[in-house]
Amino acid sequence: MALFVTIAPEHHAGRPNKRNRLVLFLLLFAMAASVWQCVRFQVEELEQNTLISLPVVQSTDNTTAGIVSDSIRIQQNQNVYFGWPDQALVSADRIFLRDSQRNAILVFDAGDTRMSAVVLPRNSSPGALTDIQKVQLPPGQVGAMVTNPVAKLICFGLYQKDKALPQYRSTWPAGSPAARPIATGSMIEQHGQRFHCLDENLEVRYTLANDDQGDEGLFYAVKSVFMDNTGRISLWHSEWTNHNQWQERLSILKPGSATIHVNLDASHFTEPGIGNRDNLAIETVMTAPEGDSITVALSRRSKSSYEMENKFFYHLVAPDYKARLILQSDDPNDYFACTMPSDGLRILNSSEDGTSLLIKTYNKEAEYLKNERIRLDGIRAAWQDVWCEPGGSFYTSRLFRGQYSIHAWR
């Protein structure tokens, strides 16, 4: 729209024309109001029509020829409102979003334009919900969730809040900056979890819990959870032992089978020079597709500065899950490992400028195969999360300009 304004000439030199000033003021006011209306309309339209955008991702680097990205777009149901998801999973053409604010897991079918189901562990939930399916579960707060496209299961923990926990103290050596008590309620604030597994019809198939009687069968301080193609679940968590200390533990669960417990400490990883327990930090635990091995990424920290120096990638091989070193890396940015069908390894890290995801691929003999780079339109944005499916597929999510995006790479 073009505006033409005629300003009358001044009748007296040096004396401003009051009418002209008024016209200019009204013109500027009208233009500002018009811009505000346009911006407000666009913001409201975005809030009303877009729940989560999964844009098509095109790589701009020729080195990623072997990686194909998929995308899904979901339109918002007009009666559903929630905050940014704490966790997102994509599996078998379904998207699972955990929303701790609503205390729910939202389930979307790929290609659908509406929410297909909402899993609510309790009825007290703010906001309006329509087209929902409520799953009968005991009261609790939604915890970590895991899914697998082959097993066709979605499992998630429910925090139990009816048990007081002992105080957790740091294991850093005396005199270090971290050597101070951590009050009950920081890492251990999550309390214990039981994992409830739902089938593709979102009906409760079974519940997985600790098979011993300690801690009333609950899992405490769950850091990561994975599921292989058979439905077996691997939990990396902490457990309060009879020696009044927290033990890092890997628990492997499957319905109808005894739970396997593997204590994750320096004594289990026998590679010379890995350091003592105080310098050892577990970064990642990842299960293989068929559950015959677990991949554990460890870091060794400097005794003086506590900065990470080395990464060690181990396979814990069934049936006794004895640790076998498969790779040692001196790159402190190697932070996430994906196991491959061929028993190889993918290591993912972010570029320094935040615009790319770097991928290193090794075979099962830990021989370096290739280095790849994924760029998302050159946009600099922090990665919210990176996770893998057994079999080599992996997903990335990020928050950029008020839009939460999930990208699937195969």
C-alpha beads as a LAMMPS data file, in Angstrom:
LAMMPS data file: protein, C-alpha beads

410 atoms
409 bonds

1 atom types
1 bond types

-500.0 500.0 xlo xhi
-500.0 500.0 ylo yhi
-500.0 500.0 zlo zhi

Masses

1 110.0

Atoms # bond

1 1 1 0.000 0.000 0.000
2 1 1 1.396 3.398 -1.029
3 1 1 0.685 6.562 0.938
4 1 1 0.889 10.035 -0.598
5 1 1 0.927 13.028 1.729
6 1 1 0.963 16.639 0.573
7 1 1 2.469 19.055 3.037
8 1 1 1.503 22.698 2.629
9 1 1 4.386 25.180 2.332
10 1 1 5.396 27.220 5.326
11 1 1 3.730 30.656 5.533
12 1 1 6.284 31.992 7.965
13 1 1 9.955 31.179 7.693
14 1 1 11.371 29.454 10.755
15 1 1 7.909 28.728 12.252
16 1 1 6.835 25.032 12.157
17 1 1 3.476 24.180 10.699
18 1 1 1.396 22.522 13.471
19 1 1 -0.924 20.822 10.999
20 1 1 1.975 19.157 9.185
21 1 1 3.417 17.895 12.436
22 1 1 0.040 16.430 13.374
23 1 1 -0.293 14.716 9.985
24 1 1 3.175 13.199 10.305
25 1 1 2.458 11.999 13.835
26 1 1 -0.810 10.340 12.778
27 1 1 0.905 8.761 9.788
28 1 1 3.682 7.263 11.902
29 1 1 1.159 6.031 14.467
30 1 1 -0.924 4.348 11.761
31 1 1 2.133 2.653 10.272
32 1 1 3.262 1.371 13.684
33 1 1 -0.218 0.026 14.414
34 1 1 -0.294 -1.720 11.044
35 1 1 3.070 -3.394 11.655
36 1 1 1.980 -4.503 15.142
37 1 1 -1.223 -6.033 13.788
38 1 1 0.748 -7.934 11.160
39 1 1 3.283 -9.262 13.682
40 1 1 0.570 -10.180 16.185
41 1 1 -1.401 -12.018 13.512
42 1 1 1.655 -13.992 12.430
43 1 1 2.541 -14.925 16.012
44 1 1 -1.028 -15.997 16.777
45 1 1 -1.184 -17.965 13.546
46 1 1 2.047 -19.767 14.455
47 1 1 0.798 -20.577 17.939
48 1 1 -2.546 -21.843 16.683
49 1 1 -1.429 -23.869 13.679
50 1 1 1.986 -25.289 14.497
51 1 1 2.695 -27.650 17.342
52 1 1 6.034 -29.050 16.217
53 1 1 7.728 -28.475 12.894
54 1 1 9.878 -31.233 11.436
55 1 1 11.310 -29.566 8.332
56 1 1 12.957 -31.361 5.464
57 1 1 16.694 -31.428 6.066
58 1 1 19.003 -31.195 3.076
59 1 1 22.694 -31.756 3.599
60 1 1 24.996 -29.205 1.963
61 1 1 28.094 -31.364 2.290
62 1 1 29.048 -33.941 -0.323
63 1 1 30.613 -36.163 2.314
64 1 1 27.198 -37.170 3.638
65 1 1 26.129 -39.069 0.532
66 1 1 25.402 -42.196 2.554
67 1 1 23.072 -40.480 5.023
68 1 1 19.466 -39.753 4.152
69 1 1 17.230 -37.563 6.268
70 1 1 13.515 -38.022 6.769
71 1 1 11.065 -35.421 7.956
72 1 1 7.593 -35.362 9.444
73 1 1 5.316 -32.386 9.951
74 1 1 2.649 -32.310 12.618
75 1 1 -0.168 -29.783 12.786
76 1 1 -1.457 -28.746 16.161
77 1 1 -4.757 -29.926 17.496
78 1 1 -6.478 -26.660 18.385
79 1 1 -7.320 -27.845 21.900
80 1 1 -3.874 -29.095 22.877
81 1 1 -1.310 -26.823 24.470
82 1 1 1.963 -27.796 26.105
83 1 1 5.520 -26.603 26.603
84 1 1 8.689 -27.724 24.867
85 1 1 9.176 -31.480 25.197
86 1 1 11.798 -32.735 27.627
87 1 1 12.430 -35.789 25.498
88 1 1 11.491 -36.833 21.974
89 1 1 11.643 -40.240 20.318
90 1 1 10.836 -41.295 16.767
91 1 1 10.052 -44.930 16.110
92 1 1 8.078 -46.888 13.497
93 1 1 6.423 -43.759 12.036
94 1 1 5.417 -42.506 15.447
95 1 1 6.676 -39.591 17.470
96 1 1 6.671 -39.716 21.263
97 1 1 7.055 -36.480 23.223
98 1 1 7.497 -36.318 26.964
99 1 1 6.049 -33.176 28.514
100 1 1 6.905 -32.891 32.206
101 1 1 4.848 -29.705 32.585
102 1 1 1.726 -31.627 31.694
103 1 1 3.124 -34.868 33.135
104 1 1 2.199 -36.748 29.987
105 1 1 3.541 -38.499 26.934
106 1 1 2.046 -37.323 23.657
107 1 1 1.926 -39.738 20.744
108 1 1 1.683 -38.696 17.095
109 1 1 1.345 -40.833 13.996
110 1 1 3.478 -39.820 11.025
111 1 1 1.481 -38.280 8.204
112 1 1 -1.478 -37.540 10.467
113 1 1 -2.528 -33.958 11.054
114 1 1 -3.760 -34.415 14.587
115 1 1 -2.656 -35.898 17.856
116 1 1 -3.618 -39.553 17.936
117 1 1 -3.247 -40.260 21.643
118 1 1 -2.047 -38.872 24.937
119 1 1 -0.737 -41.053 27.718
120 1 1 -1.667 -39.585 31.089
121 1 1 -0.482 -41.365 34.234
122 1 1 -2.752 -39.205 36.366
123 1 1 -5.921 -37.263 35.764
124 1 1 -4.863 -33.943 37.254
125 1 1 -3.453 -32.094 34.267
126 1 1 -3.857 -28.431 33.274
127 1 1 -5.217 -27.337 29.941
128 1 1 -7.661 -28.826 27.490
129 1 1 -7.125 -32.237 25.890
130 1 1 -9.172 -33.849 23.154
131 1 1 -8.905 -37.045 21.123
132 1 1 -7.004 -38.693 23.934
133 1 1 -6.523 -42.195 25.184
134 1 1 -5.887 -42.512 28.893
135 1 1 -3.776 -45.418 30.073
136 1 1 -4.507 -46.750 33.536
137 1 1 -1.298 -46.377 35.516
138 1 1 -0.532 -45.737 39.191
139 1 1 0.131 -42.133 40.273
140 1 1 3.576 -40.782 39.571
141 1 1 5.659 -38.419 37.488
142 1 1 6.641 -39.441 33.964
143 1 1 10.322 -40.361 33.734
144 1 1 12.684 -41.530 31.011
145 1 1 11.133 -43.235 27.996
146 1 1 12.456 -45.621 25.367
147 1 1 11.088 -47.226 22.215
148 1 1 12.145 -49.605 19.456
149 1 1 10.612 -49.914 15.966
150 1 1 11.176 -53.674 15.746
151 1 1 9.924 -54.544 19.219
152 1 1 6.988 -52.126 18.695
153 1 1 7.012 -51.084 22.322
154 1 1 7.133 -47.772 24.158
155 1 1 8.331 -48.007 27.762
156 1 1 8.601 -45.194 30.266
157 1 1 9.334 -44.854 33.940
158 1 1 7.079 -43.469 36.618
159 1 1 8.821 -41.771 39.525
160 1 1 7.722 -42.982 42.925
161 1 1 7.876 -40.218 45.520
162 1 1 6.949 -42.028 48.712
163 1 1 10.450 -42.942 49.898
164 1 1 13.066 -40.777 51.593
165 1 1 16.550 -41.063 50.142
166 1 1 19.951 -40.839 51.851
167 1 1 22.246 -37.935 51.210
168 1 1 24.489 -38.271 48.170
169 1 1 28.108 -37.161 48.497
170 1 1 30.498 -36.465 45.672
171 1 1 33.219 -39.049 44.961
172 1 1 35.753 -36.411 43.854
173 1 1 38.990 -36.391 45.906
174 1 1 39.205 -34.126 48.924
175 1 1 40.305 -30.613 48.076
176 1 1 38.838 -30.586 44.586
177 1 1 36.193 -27.983 43.664
178 1 1 33.538 -30.704 43.496
179 1 1 34.327 -32.266 46.882
180 1 1 31.305 -31.063 48.784
181 1 1 28.077 -32.710 49.936
182 1 1 25.177 -32.606 47.523
183 1 1 21.945 -32.234 49.452
184 1 1 19.230 -34.820 49.035
185 1 1 17.162 -33.802 46.068
186 1 1 19.626 -32.866 43.322
187 1 1 20.528 -35.867 41.190
188 1 1 18.569 -38.193 43.447
189 1 1 15.517 -35.955 43.408
190 1 1 14.127 -38.157 40.651
191 1 1 13.407 -40.886 43.199
192 1 1 12.793 -44.420 41.967
193 1 1 11.189 -45.529 38.727
194 1 1 9.253 -48.527 37.504
195 1 1 9.036 -48.961 33.743
196 1 1 5.661 -49.566 32.130
197 1 1 5.705 -50.931 28.572
198 1 1 2.884 -50.257 26.102
199 1 1 2.277 -52.041 22.802
200 1 1 1.422 -50.417 19.464
201 1 1 -2.212 -50.075 20.595
202 1 1 -0.996 -48.113 23.638
203 1 1 -2.175 -50.828 26.006
204 1 1 -0.043 -51.807 28.995
205 1 1 1.852 -54.986 28.067
206 1 1 3.911 -55.406 31.227
207 1 1 5.809 -53.588 33.970
208 1 1 9.545 -53.947 34.505
209 1 1 11.089 -53.449 37.922
210 1 1 14.132 -54.526 39.879
211 1 1 13.844 -58.237 40.571
212 1 1 15.520 -58.017 43.967
213 1 1 13.859 -56.509 47.010
214 1 1 16.270 -53.632 47.499
215 1 1 14.722 -50.175 47.233
216 1 1 11.343 -51.861 46.900
217 1 1 12.093 -52.886 43.334
218 1 1 12.665 -49.334 42.087
219 1 1 15.431 -47.940 39.895
220 1 1 17.040 -44.748 41.210
221 1 1 18.890 -41.981 39.370
222 1 1 18.223 -43.405 35.911
223 1 1 20.593 -41.674 33.482
224 1 1 19.832 -43.511 30.247
225 1 1 17.658 -46.338 29.007
226 1 1 17.812 -48.336 25.756
227 1 1 15.775 -51.124 24.180
228 1 1 17.035 -53.726 21.714
229 1 1 15.018 -55.441 18.975
230 1 1 13.869 -58.196 21.335
231 1 1 12.292 -55.786 23.810
232 1 1 15.099 -56.203 26.315
233 1 1 15.852 -52.973 28.202
234 1 1 19.249 -51.750 29.369
235 1 1 19.212 -49.239 32.220
236 1 1 22.161 -47.173 33.368
237 1 1 21.341 -46.008 36.874
238 1 1 22.631 -45.634 40.429
239 1 1 21.800 -47.863 43.350
240 1 1 22.282 -47.364 47.074
241 1 1 24.368 -50.308 48.295
242 1 1 24.744 -51.992 51.665
243 1 1 28.064 -50.161 52.010
244 1 1 26.231 -46.822 52.205
245 1 1 27.350 -45.519 48.849
246 1 1 25.930 -45.035 45.386
247 1 1 26.943 -47.664 42.834
248 1 1 26.859 -47.026 39.088
249 1 1 25.028 -50.008 37.651
250 1 1 23.903 -51.383 34.315
251 1 1 20.738 -53.466 34.658
252 1 1 19.449 -55.575 31.772
253 1 1 15.778 -56.515 31.996
254 1 1 13.481 -58.728 29.994
255 1 1 10.045 -60.075 30.950
256 1 1 10.232 -63.598 32.305
257 1 1 14.008 -63.483 32.706
258 1 1 16.232 -62.747 35.658
259 1 1 17.636 -59.231 35.682
260 1 1 21.347 -59.011 34.935
261 1 1 23.274 -56.459 36.994
262 1 1 26.692 -55.150 35.943
263 1 1 28.500 -52.757 38.264
264 1 1 30.078 -49.959 36.249
265 1 1 33.243 -48.884 38.033
266 1 1 36.951 -48.782 37.308
267 1 1 37.450 -52.371 38.468
268 1 1 35.208 -53.628 35.668
269 1 1 37.212 -51.902 32.936
270 1 1 40.662 -53.431 33.139
271 1 1 42.499 -51.520 30.417
272 1 1 45.870 -50.393 31.854
273 1 1 46.175 -46.696 32.505
274 1 1 42.472 -45.943 32.632
275 1 1 42.956 -44.399 36.060
276 1 1 41.217 -44.835 39.372
277 1 1 37.527 -44.478 40.089
278 1 1 37.819 -40.818 41.046
279 1 1 39.027 -39.926 37.546
280 1 1 36.548 -42.139 35.720
281 1 1 33.280 -40.778 34.331
282 1 1 30.682 -42.727 32.374
283 1 1 29.367 -40.720 29.435
284 1 1 27.178 -43.032 27.338
285 1 1 25.613 -46.475 27.529
286 1 1 24.174 -47.950 24.324
287 1 1 22.769 -51.391 23.550
288 1 1 23.386 -53.338 20.342
289 1 1 20.408 -54.286 18.099
290 1 1 20.192 -57.895 19.271
291 1 1 21.305 -57.210 22.810
292 1 1 24.468 -59.317 22.559
293 1 1 26.641 -56.409 23.643
294 1 1 26.422 -53.071 25.410
295 1 1 28.575 -50.129 24.364
296 1 1 29.902 -47.952 27.186
297 1 1 31.780 -44.691 26.663
298 1 1 34.064 -43.653 29.498
299 1 1 36.152 -40.545 29.955
300 1 1 39.310 -40.103 31.970
301 1 1 39.800 -36.743 33.606
302 1 1 42.961 -34.931 34.573
303 1 1 43.862 -35.193 38.256
304 1 1 44.837 -31.523 38.382
305 1 1 42.151 -29.763 36.337
306 1 1 39.422 -32.431 36.143
307 1 1 39.180 -31.716 32.420
308 1 1 38.369 -34.669 30.193
309 1 1 41.471 -36.097 28.539
310 1 1 40.555 -39.379 26.861
311 1 1 37.549 -41.375 25.773
312 1 1 37.346 -45.166 25.993
313 1 1 34.679 -47.129 24.161
314 1 1 34.000 -50.611 25.493
315 1 1 31.760 -53.476 24.464
316 1 1 30.262 -55.422 27.347
317 1 1 29.725 -58.788 25.693
318 1 1 27.064 -61.328 26.708
319 1 1 26.537 -63.618 28.515
320 1 1 28.843 -62.430 31.305
321 1 1 29.136 -58.886 29.871
322 1 1 32.882 -58.796 30.246
323 1 1 34.306 -55.485 29.056
324 1 1 36.336 -55.396 25.835
325 1 1 38.037 -52.180 24.724
326 1 1 37.189 -51.384 21.103
327 1 1 38.391 -47.811 20.708
328 1 1 40.360 -45.121 22.494
329 1 1 39.896 -41.521 21.393
330 1 1 41.840 -38.423 22.352
331 1 1 39.136 -36.060 21.075
332 1 1 37.244 -34.638 24.092
333 1 1 34.306 -33.768 21.827
334 1 1 33.492 -37.411 21.074
335 1 1 30.448 -37.559 23.286
336 1 1 27.919 -39.981 21.864
337 1 1 28.207 -43.492 20.467
338 1 1 25.843 -45.436 18.215
339 1 1 26.304 -49.154 17.737
340 1 1 25.925 -50.471 14.205
341 1 1 24.416 -53.733 12.906
342 1 1 27.885 -54.937 11.929
343 1 1 29.094 -54.440 15.515
344 1 1 30.837 -51.268 14.440
345 1 1 30.612 -47.863 16.043
346 1 1 29.455 -44.370 15.125
347 1 1 30.739 -41.489 17.211
348 1 1 28.871 -38.202 17.003
349 1 1 29.909 -34.754 18.125
350 1 1 29.016 -31.174 17.332
351 1 1 31.217 -28.771 15.403
352 1 1 32.698 -25.841 17.298
353 1 1 30.446 -23.310 15.566
354 1 1 27.340 -25.390 16.256
355 1 1 26.239 -25.563 12.615
356 1 1 27.179 -29.173 11.928
357 1 1 27.038 -32.650 13.346
358 1 1 30.262 -34.605 12.875
359 1 1 30.156 -38.377 12.473
360 1 1 33.066 -40.810 12.686
361 1 1 32.453 -44.408 11.639
362 1 1 34.523 -47.414 12.708
363 1 1 34.187 -51.119 11.949
364 1 1 34.096 -53.845 14.589
365 1 1 37.919 -54.010 14.570
366 1 1 37.907 -50.308 15.560
367 1 1 39.404 -49.398 12.191
368 1 1 38.582 -45.883 11.039
369 1 1 36.291 -45.927 8.005
370 1 1 35.083 -42.420 7.245
371 1 1 34.325 -38.964 8.572
372 1 1 31.061 -37.226 7.682
373 1 1 29.566 -33.810 8.299
374 1 1 25.885 -32.861 8.395
375 1 1 24.961 -29.209 7.998
376 1 1 21.458 -27.960 8.633
377 1 1 21.174 -25.055 6.195
378 1 1 24.120 -23.360 7.868
379 1 1 21.984 -22.393 10.857
380 1 1 23.841 -22.083 14.110
381 1 1 21.760 -23.633 16.847
382 1 1 22.439 -25.710 19.917
383 1 1 21.637 -29.399 19.718
384 1 1 19.058 -30.313 22.315
385 1 1 19.601 -34.050 22.108
386 1 1 21.108 -36.819 20.003
387 1 1 19.888 -40.382 20.233
388 1 1 20.201 -43.638 18.332
389 1 1 18.054 -46.552 17.322
390 1 1 19.624 -50.001 17.462
391 1 1 20.745 -50.627 13.913
392 1 1 22.470 -47.374 13.073
393 1 1 19.692 -44.824 12.561
394 1 1 19.998 -41.740 14.705
395 1 1 18.034 -38.605 15.479
396 1 1 18.878 -35.050 16.416
397 1 1 16.668 -32.398 17.944
398 1 1 17.195 -28.697 18.499
399 1 1 15.397 -25.533 19.483
400 1 1 15.846 -22.559 17.151
401 1 1 13.820 -19.332 17.018
402 1 1 10.975 -20.812 18.985
403 1 1 10.734 -23.918 16.823
404 1 1 11.518 -27.418 18.082
405 1 1 12.799 -29.641 15.284
406 1 1 13.510 -33.362 15.094
407 1 1 15.622 -34.769 12.275
408 1 1 15.870 -38.465 11.435
409 1 1 19.031 -39.741 9.750
410 1 1 19.453 -43.190 8.195

Bonds

1 1 1 2
2 1 2 3
3 1 3 4
4 1 4 5
5 1 5 6
6 1 6 7
7 1 7 8
8 1 8 9
9 1 9 10
10 1 10 11
11 1 11 12
12 1 12 13
13 1 13 14
14 1 14 15
15 1 15 16
16 1 16 17
17 1 17 18
18 1 18 19
19 1 19 20
20 1 20 21
21 1 21 22
22 1 22 23
23 1 23 24
24 1 24 25
25 1 25 26
26 1 26 27
27 1 27 28
28 1 28 29
29 1 29 30
30 1 30 31
31 1 31 32
32 1 32 33
33 1 33 34
34 1 34 35
35 1 35 36
36 1 36 37
37 1 37 38
38 1 38 39
39 1 39 40
40 1 40 41
41 1 41 42
42 1 42 43
43 1 43 44
44 1 44 45
45 1 45 46
46 1 46 47
47 1 47 48
48 1 48 49
49 1 49 50
50 1 50 51
51 1 51 52
52 1 52 53
53 1 53 54
54 1 54 55
55 1 55 56
56 1 56 57
57 1 57 58
58 1 58 59
59 1 59 60
60 1 60 61
61 1 61 62
62 1 62 63
63 1 63 64
64 1 64 65
65 1 65 66
66 1 66 67
67 1 67 68
68 1 68 69
69 1 69 70
70 1 70 71
71 1 71 72
72 1 72 73
73 1 73 74
74 1 74 75
75 1 75 76
76 1 76 77
77 1 77 78
78 1 78 79
79 1 79 80
80 1 80 81
81 1 81 82
82 1 82 83
83 1 83 84
84 1 84 85
85 1 85 86
86 1 86 87
87 1 87 88
88 1 88 89
89 1 89 90
90 1 90 91
91 1 91 92
92 1 92 93
93 1 93 94
94 1 94 95
95 1 95 96
96 1 96 97
97 1 97 98
98 1 98 99
99 1 99 100
100 1 100 101
101 1 101 102
102 1 102 103
103 1 103 104
104 1 104 105
105 1 105 106
106 1 106 107
107 1 107 108
108 1 108 109
109 1 109 110
110 1 110 111
111 1 111 112
112 1 112 113
113 1 113 114
114 1 114 115
115 1 115 116
116 1 116 117
117 1 117 118
118 1 118 119
119 1 119 120
120 1 120 121
121 1 121 122
122 1 122 123
123 1 123 124
124 1 124 125
125 1 125 126
126 1 126 127
127 1 127 128
128 1 128 129
129 1 129 130
130 1 130 131
131 1 131 132
132 1 132 133
133 1 133 134
134 1 134 135
135 1 135 136
136 1 136 137
137 1 137 138
138 1 138 139
139 1 139 140
140 1 140 141
141 1 141 142
142 1 142 143
143 1 143 144
144 1 144 145
145 1 145 146
146 1 146 147
147 1 147 148
148 1 148 149
149 1 149 150
150 1 150 151
151 1 151 152
152 1 152 153
153 1 153 154
154 1 154 155
155 1 155 156
156 1 156 157
157 1 157 158
158 1 158 159
159 1 159 160
160 1 160 161
161 1 161 162
162 1 162 163
163 1 163 164
164 1 164 165
165 1 165 166
166 1 166 167
167 1 167 168
168 1 168 169
169 1 169 170
170 1 170 171
171 1 171 172
172 1 172 173
173 1 173 174
174 1 174 175
175 1 175 176
176 1 176 177
177 1 177 178
178 1 178 179
179 1 179 180
180 1 180 181
181 1 181 182
182 1 182 183
183 1 183 184
184 1 184 185
185 1 185 186
186 1 186 187
187 1 187 188
188 1 188 189
189 1 189 190
190 1 190 191
191 1 191 192
192 1 192 193
193 1 193 194
194 1 194 195
195 1 195 196
196 1 196 197
197 1 197 198
198 1 198 199
199 1 199 200
200 1 200 201
201 1 201 202
202 1 202 203
203 1 203 204
204 1 204 205
205 1 205 206
206 1 206 207
207 1 207 208
208 1 208 209
209 1 209 210
210 1 210 211
211 1 211 212
212 1 212 213
213 1 213 214
214 1 214 215
215 1 215 216
216 1 216 217
217 1 217 218
218 1 218 219
219 1 219 220
220 1 220 221
221 1 221 222
222 1 222 223
223 1 223 224
224 1 224 225
225 1 225 226
226 1 226 227
227 1 227 228
228 1 228 229
229 1 229 230
230 1 230 231
231 1 231 232
232 1 232 233
233 1 233 234
234 1 234 235
235 1 235 236
236 1 236 237
237 1 237 238
238 1 238 239
239 1 239 240
240 1 240 241
241 1 241 242
242 1 242 243
243 1 243 244
244 1 244 245
245 1 245 246
246 1 246 247
247 1 247 248
248 1 248 249
249 1 249 250
250 1 250 251
251 1 251 252
252 1 252 253
253 1 253 254
254 1 254 255
255 1 255 256
256 1 256 257
257 1 257 258
258 1 258 259
259 1 259 260
260 1 260 261
261 1 261 262
262 1 262 263
263 1 263 264
264 1 264 265
265 1 265 266
266 1 266 267
267 1 267 268
268 1 268 269
269 1 269 270
270 1 270 271
271 1 271 272
272 1 272 273
273 1 273 274
274 1 274 275
275 1 275 276
276 1 276 277
277 1 277 278
278 1 278 279
279 1 279 280
280 1 280 281
281 1 281 282
282 1 282 283
283 1 283 284
284 1 284 285
285 1 285 286
286 1 286 287
287 1 287 288
288 1 288 289
289 1 289 290
290 1 290 291
291 1 291 292
292 1 292 293
293 1 293 294
294 1 294 295
295 1 295 296
296 1 296 297
297 1 297 298
298 1 298 299
299 1 299 300
300 1 300 301
301 1 301 302
302 1 302 303
303 1 303 304
304 1 304 305
305 1 305 306
306 1 306 307
307 1 307 308
308 1 308 309
309 1 309 310
310 1 310 311
311 1 311 312
312 1 312 313
313 1 313 314
314 1 314 315
315 1 315 316
316 1 316 317
317 1 317 318
318 1 318 319
319 1 319 320
320 1 320 321
321 1 321 322
322 1 322 323
323 1 323 324
324 1 324 325
325 1 325 326
326 1 326 327
327 1 327 328
328 1 328 329
329 1 329 330
330 1 330 331
331 1 331 332
332 1 332 333
333 1 333 334
334 1 334 335
335 1 335 336
336 1 336 337
337 1 337 338
338 1 338 339
339 1 339 340
340 1 340 341
341 1 341 342
342 1 342 343
343 1 343 344
344 1 344 345
345 1 345 346
346 1 346 347
347 1 347 348
348 1 348 349
349 1 349 350
350 1 350 351
351 1 351 352
352 1 352 353
353 1 353 354
354 1 354 355
355 1 355 356
356 1 356 357
357 1 357 358
358 1 358 359
359 1 359 360
360 1 360 361
361 1 361 362
362 1 362 363
363 1 363 364
364 1 364 365
365 1 365 366
366 1 366 367
367 1 367 368
368 1 368 369
369 1 369 370
370 1 370 371
371 1 371 372
372 1 372 373
373 1 373 374
374 1 374 375
375 1 375 376
376 1 376 377
377 1 377 378
378 1 378 379
379 1 379 380
380 1 380 381
381 1 381 382
382 1 382 383
383 1 383 384
384 1 384 385
385 1 385 386
386 1 386 387
387 1 387 388
388 1 388 389
389 1 389 390
390 1 390 391
391 1 391 392
392 1 392 393
393 1 393 394
394 1 394 395
395 1 395 396
396 1 396 397
397 1 397 398
398 1 398 399
399 1 399 400
400 1 400 401
401 1 401 402
402 1 402 403
403 1 403 404
404 1 404 405
405 1 405 406
406 1 406 407
407 1 407 408
408 1 408 409
409 1 409 410
